[in-house]
């Protein structure tokens, strides 16, 4: 199942995902265009490279950037733990 058509990827100045390994297995939005020759895996970068400053994402205000998230459960758990810790420190929320 796909959410993006090839036109979006053809027009994109930058394509990234949360995990290349996962995208190669789970993301039809990227797998099918690669198999069809619209996209190359070498053109797909990981978000962590941008966040770490290793790669520039957007080069100009007109750039179309595609971020394909497949969701990484470990990241969800990690951010949940941080949010819980901060809430406890601030003494907000309620215990269920």
C-alpha positions in Angstrom: 0.0 0.0 0.0 1.3 3.5 -0.9 0.5 7.0 0.3 2.8 8.8 -2.1 2.8 8.7 -5.9 6.0 8.8 -8.1 5.4 12.5 -9.0 6.0 13.6 -5.4 9.3 11.7 -5.3 10.3 13.0 -8.8 9.8 16.6 -7.6 11.4 16.1 -4.2 14.8 17.8 -3.6 15.5 15.6 -0.6 14.1 12.2 0.6 14.7 10.8 4.0 13.3 8.2 6.4 13.6 7.2 10.0 15.5 4.0 9.1 16.8 2.9 5.7 16.9 -0.7 6.9 13.2 -0.6 7.8 12.3 1.4 4.7 13.9 -1.3 2.5 11.7 -3.9 4.1 8.4 -2.1 4.9 8.0 1.1 2.8 6.2 0.5 -0.5 6.3 4.3 -0.9 10.0 3.9 -1.5 10.4 0.3 -2.5 8.2 0.5 -5.6 9.8 3.7 -7.0 13.2 2.2 -6.5 12.2 -1.0 -8.3 10.6 1.1 -11.1 13.7 3.3 -11.5 12.1 6.5 -10.3 14.3 6.6 -7.1 17.6 5.1 -6.0 18.3 4.0 -2.5 21.4 6.3 -2.6 19.0 9.2 -2.8 17.3 8.2 0.4 18.8 9.5 3.7 18.1 8.9 7.3 16.7 11.7 9.5 19.4 11.2 12.0 22.0 12.4 9.4 20.1 15.7 9.1 19.6 16.1 12.8 23.3 15.4 13.5 24.2 18.1 10.9 25.9 15.5 8.6 23.6 16.4 5.8 21.6 19.5 4.8 18.0 18.8 4.2 16.3 21.8 2.7 18.6 23.9 0.4 16.0 26.5 -0.4 12.5 27.6 0.6 11.1 26.1 -2.7 12.5 22.6 -2.0 10.1 19.8 -1.6 11.2 17.5 1.2 9.8 14.0 1.7 10.1 12.3 5.1 8.8 8.7 5.1 8.3 7.5 8.6 7.6 3.8 9.3 7.7 4.4 13.0 10.3 2.9 15.2 8.8 1.5 18.4 12.0 1.9 20.4 11.9 5.7 19.7 8.3 5.8 20.9 9.2 4.1 24.1 12.3 6.4 24.6 10.3 9.6 24.2 7.6 8.3 26.4 10.1 7.6 29.2 11.5 11.2 28.8 8.0 12.7 28.9 7.1 10.6 32.0 10.3 11.7 33.8 9.7 15.4 33.0 6.1 15.1 34.1 7.1 13.5 37.4 9.7 16.2 38.0 7.1 19.0 37.4 4.5 17.0 39.4 2.0 17.2 36.6 -0.4 14.7 35.3 -2.2 12.0 37.3 -1.3 8.5 38.1 -3.6 5.8 36.6 
